[in-house]
Amino acid sequence: MFARTAGLALLLCTAAFARPPLPETKGHDLRGPALKKGLVLTIKTTTSLKDSEVELTGPDGSVTKTKTSNSQTTEYKCEVLAVEGRAVTKQRVTFIKMKSSISVDGKEMDVPIPAEETPYLCEKVKGEWKVKPEKGEAGETVKTMAGAVPPWTTEDELYPARRVKVGESWEVGAKALQAAFGESARMTDVTGKMKGKLRAVEKYQGELCAIVEFDARIKGKVKTAGQTAALASTSKLTVYRSLASGITLKSISNGDMASSFGGPAAIKVKGKEKRESVTTVKRR
C-alpha cells in the first residue's frame, strides 16, 4: 500500500514539473466591445416576495396590517435600434409573457397584466428614456404600462473601466450607482453602497463568463402607475457576464426589500425578495 501511494505521489510530482507553466493573465475586461444595431435579446425574469408585511394607512388614519406573498414572471424581447458605442439609444421592447399572482392572508389570486405582445418604443432623449406604445392608438392600460417598461442597458457603470483579475474586488461609486440604477431600474435619488468581486471565470450558455458577486445596499425612488415609491434593499447578487460581449446572461439576487407609497392611502411593504433573470442573445 505504501509503495503504491509513494509511486502515485512521485508520478503526480513528475507530471507537475513536466507541465508547462500556465500563462499569466492580465485580467479581464468586464465592459466588453461596442454593441451593434440589430442585436436582439430575450429576457425572462422571475421575482418573488415571500411573507411580506403590508401596512395600509387610510385617509382617516386607520391602520390595516396583512401578510402577503407574490410572484411575477416577465418575458420580453428587446431589439436594439440605435447605439453609440456601448450605449443603447433606441430600442423596441415587446412583452412576450407576463404573469403575476398574489396571496393575501393565505388566499391566492392571479393578477391579469394586459400588456402581452404590445411593442413599446424606448428612445433616450437628453439623457432620459422616453417610452411609448409603438402603435399610435393604444388603450389607457397599455399607455399606463409604459411606465413599467424596462429599457435594456449594459450596466457597465457597475464594473471597473480596466481589466480585472479573478479574486479582485472593487467599490461602486455614488455616481456609478445613480447612472446604473437610473438606467436599468429608472430610479432617481439613488444612494447606498455596492461592492463587487470577480469570483471566477466559467462557461455558461456556451460562452466564457465572468462570475461576479455583488453586495448591495440601495435606496431610491421609482415612479409606478402614476405614483412615486420609495425603495430600499439589501441584497447579494451573482452575475454571469459574457466576456466576449459584455452582456449579462444570468443574474440571481436574494435579499430584503422595503417600499412605501404616499397619497390618500399610504402603503408600506417589506419582505424577502428573490429574483432570477436569464438573457438569450440573438445576433443578426
C-alpha positions as CSV (number, residue, x, y, z in Angstrom):
1,M,0.0,0.0,0.0
2,F,2.8,2.4,1.0
3,A,4.7,1.6,-2.2
4,R,1.6,2.2,-4.4
5,T,0.9,5.6,-2.6
6,A,4.5,6.7,-2.9
7,G,4.6,5.7,-6.5
8,L,1.4,7.7,-7.2
9,A,2.8,10.7,-5.4
10,L,6.0,10.5,-7.4
11,L,4.0,10.3,-10.6
12,L,1.9,13.4,-9.7
13,C,5.0,15.4,-8.8
14,T,6.7,14.4,-12.1
15,A,3.7,15.4,-14.1
16,A,3.5,18.7,-12.2
17,F,7.1,19.6,-13.1
18,A,6.7,18.4,-16.7
19,R,3.6,20.5,-17.2
20,P,4.3,23.9,-18.9
21,P,3.6,26.9,-16.6
22,L,0.2,28.5,-17.0
23,P,0.3,31.9,-18.8
24,E,-0.1,34.9,-16.6
25,T,-3.4,36.7,-17.2
26,K,-3.6,40.4,-17.3
27,G,-7.2,40.3,-16.1
28,H,-10.5,40.5,-17.9
29,D,-12.4,43.3,-19.5
30,L,-15.9,43.2,-17.9
31,R,-17.4,46.0,-20.0
32,G,-16.9,44.5,-23.4
33,P,-16.8,45.8,-27.0
34,A,-19.1,48.2,-28.8
35,L,-22.6,46.9,-29.4
36,K,-24.2,46.6,-32.8
37,K,-27.5,47.7,-34.2
38,G,-29.8,44.7,-34.7
39,L,-28.9,42.9,-31.5
40,V,-31.9,41.0,-30.2
41,L,-32.3,39.8,-26.6
42,T,-34.9,37.7,-24.9
43,I,-35.0,38.3,-21.2
44,K,-37.0,36.2,-18.7
45,T,-37.2,37.3,-15.1
46,T,-38.9,35.7,-12.1
47,T,-39.4,37.6,-8.9
48,S,-40.9,36.5,-5.7
49,L,-41.6,38.3,-2.4
50,K,-42.4,35.9,0.4
51,D,-44.2,36.6,3.7
52,S,-44.1,40.3,3.3
53,E,-45.7,42.6,5.8
54,V,-48.1,45.1,4.4
55,E,-49.3,48.1,6.3
56,L,-52.1,50.3,4.9
57,T,-53.0,53.7,6.5
58,G,-56.3,55.0,5.3
59,P,-57.3,58.7,4.9
60,D,-58.9,58.6,8.3
61,G,-55.7,57.4,10.0
62,S,-56.9,53.8,10.4
63,V,-54.2,51.1,10.0
64,T,-54.7,47.7,8.5
65,K,-51.9,45.1,8.5
66,T,-51.8,41.9,6.4
67,K,-49.3,39.3,5.3
68,T,-48.8,38.7,1.6
69,S,-46.7,36.7,-0.8
70,N,-46.5,37.4,-4.5
71,S,-44.6,36.2,-7.6
72,Q,-44.2,37.6,-11.1
73,T,-42.8,36.1,-14.3
74,T,-41.9,38.5,-17.1
75,E,-40.6,37.6,-20.5
76,Y,-39.8,40.3,-23.1
77,K,-37.8,40.9,-26.3
78,C,-35.5,43.8,-26.8
79,E,-34.5,44.9,-30.3
80,V,-31.6,47.3,-30.4
81,L,-32.4,50.0,-33.0
82,A,-29.6,52.5,-32.4
83,V,-26.4,52.6,-30.4
84,E,-23.5,54.9,-29.6
85,G,-20.5,52.7,-28.6
86,R,-22.0,50.5,-25.8
87,A,-24.8,52.9,-25.0
88,V,-28.2,51.9,-26.4
89,T,-30.1,55.0,-27.5
90,K,-33.2,53.4,-29.1
91,Q,-34.8,50.1,-28.7
92,R,-38.1,48.2,-29.2
93,V,-39.4,46.3,-26.2
94,T,-42.2,43.7,-26.6
95,F,-43.7,41.8,-23.7
96,I,-44.0,38.1,-24.6
97,K,-45.4,36.9,-21.4
98,M,-46.4,38.5,-18.1
99,K,-47.9,36.5,-15.2
100,S,-48.5,37.7,-11.6
101,S,-50.1,36.1,-8.6
102,I,-50.6,37.2,-5.0
103,S,-51.5,35.5,-1.8
104,V,-53.2,37.7,0.9
105,D,-53.6,36.1,4.3
106,G,-53.5,32.7,2.7
107,K,-55.9,33.4,-0.2
108,E,-54.3,33.2,-3.6
109,M,-55.4,35.1,-6.7
110,D,-54.0,35.8,-10.2
111,V,-53.4,39.4,-11.3
112,P,-54.1,40.0,-15.0
113,I,-51.5,42.2,-16.8
114,P,-52.8,43.2,-20.2
115,A,-49.6,44.1,-22.0
116,E,-48.6,40.9,-23.8
117,E,-47.4,41.2,-27.4
118,T,-47.5,45.0,-27.1
119,P,-44.4,46.7,-28.6
120,Y,-43.0,49.8,-27.0
121,L,-40.5,52.2,-28.5
122,C,-37.9,53.4,-26.0
123,E,-35.7,56.3,-27.0
124,K,-33.2,58.2,-25.0
125,V,-33.8,62.0,-25.1
126,K,-31.5,64.3,-23.3
127,G,-30.3,61.5,-21.0
128,E,-33.7,60.2,-20.1
129,W,-35.7,57.3,-21.5
130,K,-39.0,58.2,-23.3
131,V,-41.3,55.2,-23.6
132,K,-44.5,55.0,-25.7
133,P,-46.5,52.3,-27.4
134,E,-45.3,51.8,-30.9
135,K,-48.8,51.8,-32.3
136,G,-50.3,55.3,-32.2
137,E,-53.7,54.1,-31.0
138,A,-53.5,52.4,-27.6
139,G,-55.8,51.9,-24.6
140,E,-55.3,53.6,-21.3
141,T,-54.0,50.4,-19.7
142,V,-51.3,50.0,-22.4
143,K,-50.3,53.6,-22.0
144,T,-50.1,53.2,-18.2
145,M,-47.9,50.1,-18.6
146,A,-45.3,52.2,-20.5
147,G,-44.1,53.4,-17.1
148,A,-43.2,49.8,-16.2
149,V,-41.3,49.0,-19.4
150,P,-37.7,48.2,-18.6
151,P,-35.3,49.6,-21.3
152,W,-32.3,47.2,-21.5
153,T,-28.9,48.6,-20.7
154,T,-25.4,47.1,-20.3
155,E,-25.0,48.4,-16.7
156,D,-21.3,49.0,-17.4
157,E,-21.1,51.5,-14.6
158,L,-21.1,48.7,-12.1
159,Y,-17.8,47.3,-13.5
160,P,-14.3,48.9,-13.4
161,A,-13.1,50.6,-16.6
162,R,-9.9,48.5,-16.5
163,R,-9.0,44.8,-16.6
164,V,-9.9,42.8,-13.5
165,K,-8.2,39.7,-12.2
166,V,-10.0,36.7,-10.6
167,G,-10.3,37.4,-6.8
168,E,-10.1,41.1,-7.2
169,S,-12.8,43.4,-5.5
170,W,-14.0,47.0,-6.2
171,E,-16.3,49.6,-4.8
172,V,-19.1,51.1,-7.0
173,G,-19.1,54.9,-6.6
174,A,-22.2,57.1,-5.9
175,K,-22.3,58.5,-9.5
176,A,-22.0,55.0,-10.9
177,L,-24.9,53.7,-8.8
178,Q,-27.1,56.6,-9.9
179,A,-26.2,56.0,-13.5
180,A,-26.7,52.2,-13.5
181,F,-29.9,52.1,-11.5
182,G,-31.2,55.2,-13.1
183,E,-30.9,53.4,-16.5
184,S,-31.9,49.8,-15.7
185,A,-34.5,50.4,-13.0
186,R,-35.4,54.0,-13.9
187,M,-34.7,55.0,-10.3
188,T,-34.0,58.5,-9.0
189,D,-32.2,59.8,-5.9
190,V,-30.2,56.6,-5.7
191,T,-27.9,56.3,-2.7
192,G,-26.1,53.4,-1.0
193,K,-23.1,51.1,-1.2
194,M,-22.2,48.3,-3.6
195,K,-19.1,46.1,-3.7
196,G,-18.2,43.7,-6.5
197,K,-15.8,40.8,-6.7
198,L,-14.7,38.7,-9.7
199,R,-15.1,35.2,-8.2
200,A,-14.3,33.0,-11.2
201,V,-14.4,32.6,-15.0
202,E,-16.7,29.8,-16.2
203,K,-18.7,28.7,-19.2
204,Y,-22.4,29.5,-19.4
205,Q,-24.7,29.2,-22.4
206,G,-21.5,28.1,-24.3
207,E,-19.8,31.4,-23.6
208,L,-16.9,32.1,-21.3
209,C,-18.4,34.3,-18.5
210,A,-17.1,36.3,-15.6
211,I,-18.9,35.2,-12.4
212,V,-19.3,38.4,-10.4
213,E,-20.7,38.7,-6.9
214,F,-22.1,41.9,-5.5
215,D,-23.1,43.0,-2.0
216,A,-25.5,45.9,-2.3
217,R,-27.4,48.3,0.0
218,I,-29.5,50.6,-2.2
219,K,-32.1,53.3,-1.6
220,G,-34.0,55.3,-4.2
221,K,-37.3,56.3,-5.7
222,V,-39.3,55.0,-8.7
223,K,-42.5,56.0,-10.4
224,T,-45.1,53.4,-11.0
225,A,-48.7,53.6,-12.0
226,G,-48.5,57.4,-11.6
227,Q,-47.2,57.3,-8.0
228,T,-43.7,57.6,-6.6
229,A,-42.5,54.8,-4.4
230,A,-39.5,54.9,-2.0
231,L,-37.5,51.7,-2.2
232,A,-34.7,50.2,0.0
233,S,-33.0,46.9,-0.5
234,T,-30.1,44.9,0.9
235,S,-29.1,42.0,-1.3
236,K,-26.5,39.7,-2.6
237,L,-26.2,39.2,-6.4
238,T,-24.4,36.7,-8.6
239,V,-23.9,37.7,-12.2
240,Y,-22.8,35.7,-15.2
241,R,-21.4,38.2,-17.7
242,S,-20.1,37.2,-21.1
243,L,-16.5,38.2,-21.6
244,A,-17.0,38.2,-25.4
245,S,-19.9,40.7,-25.5
246,G,-20.0,42.3,-22.0
247,I,-23.7,41.3,-21.8
248,T,-25.1,39.8,-18.6
249,L,-26.6,36.4,-19.4
250,K,-27.8,35.5,-16.0
251,S,-28.3,37.2,-12.6
252,I,-29.5,35.8,-9.3
253,S,-30.3,38.0,-6.2
254,N,-31.6,37.4,-2.7
255,G,-32.2,40.0,-0.1
256,D,-34.6,42.2,2.0
257,M,-36.8,44.8,0.3
258,A,-38.9,47.6,1.7
259,S,-41.1,50.0,-0.2
260,S,-43.6,52.8,0.7
261,F,-46.2,54.8,-1.3
262,G,-47.7,58.0,-0.2
263,G,-51.0,59.6,-1.2
264,P,-54.5,59.4,0.3
265,A,-53.8,55.9,1.4
266,A,-50.2,55.2,2.5
267,I,-48.8,51.7,1.9
268,K,-45.7,50.2,3.4
269,V,-44.3,46.8,2.3
270,K,-41.3,44.8,3.5
271,G,-40.2,41.2,2.9
272,K,-37.7,38.7,1.5
273,E,-37.1,39.1,-2.3
274,K,-35.7,36.6,-4.7
275,R,-35.0,37.4,-8.3
276,E,-33.6,35.5,-11.2
277,S,-33.1,36.8,-14.8
278,V,-31.8,34.9,-17.8
279,T,-30.9,36.6,-21.1
280,T,-30.7,34.9,-24.5
281,V,-28.8,36.8,-27.2
282,K,-29.5,36.6,-30.9
283,R,-27.2,38.4,-33.3
284,R,-28.4,39.2,-36.8
